[in-house]
């Protein structure tokens, strides 16, 4: 067991459970009421959040020789990921770090190079981190996709619009995961789709992003067979 830093491609609840299961199996640590198993959940991981993570990871274990810090985020600013580089590259002795993200595509190459991808296994098969919303969008007809897009772009206030933008990003992340896992990223059409997704994600990070236009473009470039 040489690795001390991991990334898990999953929605928050599933990824946290996978990290806890690993800690129990590999370290004998029960997550229940254990001060040395720290779980932090974020919608959007900021630089301030990343610094807090680093401070927590740097602290000594309370009850034993090991400490586990699990960070689950829907997405993370690039600056926040850069702020995690040092602690993920050289975790303190006895510390184990887990970053849970909906898709590996949301993890910067510089950070990903410092971690081991922890695959989740369910019923003997590799579990793919694709949200139900992304599955629904991929399998939907043109008319159904239009209805979903309308629903996600009808926010009445800033909070609702922010939630809709987060939902749109989750759909984008799920489609990206499906493209990587189900079709392979060496196929030219899929490679082009992945490039488009990276660009669209960058636009969605902007609070003033034209979510409807982005999702409509996504609807045009994503084949229904991707969700098969």
Buried (B, 14 or more C-beta within 10 A) or exposed (E): EEEBBBBBBBBBEBBBBBBBEBBBEEBEBEBEEBEBBBBBBBBBBBBEBBBBBBEBBEEEBEEEEBBBBBBBBBBBBEEBBBBBBEBBBEBBEBBBBBBBBBBBBBBBEEBBEBBEEBEBEEEEEEBBBBBEBBBBBBBBEEEEBBEBBEEBBEBEEEEEBBEBBBBBBBBBBBBBBBBBBBBEEEEEEBBEBBEBBEEBBEBBEEEEBEBBEBBBBBBEEBEEEBBE
